[in-house]
Amino acid sequence: MGTEKERKDTQMATIYELRLIFSGGEKDQYSREEIVELLDKIALAKGQE
């Protein structure tokens, strides 16, 4: 089990990853469904690491 700092670092890395996905995306606006779909893809990918 990781330390509190490791957990916070992982959370910040995930938030930054989301920021990169949205800022580099083709769209300026995303629907709720599109955001949920992106979050699901990230969660699945992280679950397989």
Backbone as CSV, one residue per row, in Angstrom:
resi,resn,N_x,N_y,N_z,CA_x,CA_y,CA_z,C_x,C_y,C_z
1,MET,0.849,-1.184,0.000,0.000,0.000,0.000,0.892,1.244,0.000
2,GLY,0.535,2.223,-0.837,1.366,3.404,-0.988,1.189,4.397,0.143
3,THR,2.099,5.332,0.172,2.017,6.392,1.164,1.002,7.432,0.708
4,GLU,0.653,8.312,1.596,-0.288,9.391,1.254,0.279,10.247,0.119
5,LYS,1.574,10.524,0.153,2.207,11.324,-0.910,2.102,10.613,-2.257
6,GLU,2.320,9.309,-2.269,2.203,8.554,-3.524,0.782,8.610,-4.069
7,ARG,-0.189,8.528,-3.184,-1.591,8.607,-3.619,-1.894,9.979,-4.207
8,LYS,-1.427,11.018,-3.538,-1.654,12.379,-4.041,-0.944,12.585,-5.381
9,ASP,0.270,12.071,-5.504,1.010,12.184,-6.771,0.258,11.479,-7.897
10,THR,-0.306,10.319,-7.613,-1.068,9.576,-8.616,-2.321,10.350,-9.005
11,GLN,-3.000,10.924,-8.022,-4.200,11.717,-8.320,-3.850,12.906,-9.206
12,MET,-2.775,13.598,-8.885,-2.384,14.762,-9.676,-1.982,14.351,-11.086
13,ALA,-1.306,13.230,-11.223,-0.917,12.745,-12.550,-2.152,12.413,-13.375
14,THR,-3.153,11.834,-12.753,-4.389,11.495,-13.459,-5.119,12.756,-13.897
15,ILE,-5.178,13.747,-13.017,-5.821,15.013,-13.374,-5.085,15.660,-14.537
16,TYR,-3.765,15.639,-14.509,-2.983,16.234,-15.595,-3.211,15.464,-16.898
17,GLU,-3.312,14.158,-16.806,-3.584,13.331,-17.982,-4.930,13.724,-18.595
18,LEU,-5.943,13.916,-17.752,-7.247,14.358,-18.235,-7.146,15.726,-18.902
19,ARG,-6.391,16.614,-18.308,-6.216,17.959,-18.865,-5.605,17.869,-20.262
20,LEU,-4.589,17.023,-20.419,-3.959,16.871,-21.724,-4.931,16.310,-22.759
21,ILE,-5.741,15.354,-22.351,-6.728,14.767,-23.267,-7.706,15.834,-23.739
22,PHE,-8.224,16.627,-22.812,-9.211,17.636,-23.193,-8.573,18.803,-23.946
23,SER,-7.401,19.267,-23.513,-6.787,20.417,-24.185,-6.275,20.046,-25.571
24,GLY,-5.886,18.787,-25.766,-5.397,18.359,-27.071,-6.472,17.790,-27.961
25,GLY,-7.688,17.747,-27.442,-8.793,17.173,-28.196,-9.227,18.063,-29.351
26,GLU,-10.022,17.489,-30.208,-10.485,18.200,-31.397,-11.635,19.140,-31.075
27,LYS,-12.269,18.950,-29.933,-13.479,19.701,-29.615,-13.232,20.746,-28.540
28,ASP,-14.043,21.796,-28.589,-13.998,22.811,-27.543,-14.971,22.485,-26.416
29,GLN,-16.003,21.712,-26.738,-16.990,21.337,-25.733,-17.271,19.844,-25.837
30,TYR,-17.482,19.233,-24.692,-17.768,17.804,-24.619,-19.091,17.597,-23.900
31,SER,-19.853,16.630,-24.359,-21.096,16.293,-23.664,-20.761,15.473,-22.426
32,ARG,-21.714,15.367,-21.541,-21.538,14.548,-20.340,-21.189,13.115,-20.733
33,GLU,-21.874,12.583,-21.746,-21.625,11.206,-22.184,-20.198,11.029,-22.692
34,GLU,-19.698,12.030,-23.436,-18.325,11.950,-23.950,-17.306,11.983,-22.813
35,ILE,-17.556,12.812,-21.821,-16.638,12.890,-20.673,-16.630,11.569,-19.916
36,VAL,-17.813,11.011,-19.682,-17.901,9.736,-18.969,-17.182,8.639,-19.763
37,GLU,-17.348,8.645,-21.076,-16.677,7.648,-21.917,-15.154,7.770,-21.816
38,LEU,-14.643,9.002,-21.839,-13.200,9.201,-21.689,-12.717,8.723,-20.318
39,LEU,-13.473,9.047,-19.278,-13.104,8.608,-17.932,-13.094,7.083,-17.835
40,ASP,-14.080,6.433,-18.464,-14.125,4.974,-18.463,-12.899,4.385,-19.152
41,LYS,-12.523,4.967,-20.280,-11.344,4.464,-21.023,-10.077,4.594,-20.173
42,ILE,-9.924,5.732,-19.495,-8.752,5.931,-18.639,-8.758,4.933,-17.485
43,ALA,-9.914,4.735,-16.862,-10.007,3.801,-15.737,-9.660,2.390,-16.188
44,LEU,-10.154,1.979,-17.336,-9.844,0.640,-17.852,-8.351,0.494,-18.148
45,ALA,-7.771,1.512,-18.756,-6.344,1.464,-19.083,-5.501,1.403,-17.807
46,LYS,-5.870,2.179,-16.799,-5.114,2.169,-15.539,-5.290,0.842,-14.802
47,GLY,-6.448,0.224,-14.965,-6.681,-1.067,-14.333,-5.837,-2.189,-14.934
48,GLN,-5.352,-1.973,-16.144,-4.546,-2.996,-16.813,-3.053,-2.742,-16.696
49,GLU,-2.670,-1.649,-16.006,-1.230,-1.356,-15.831,-0.602,-2.295,-14.835
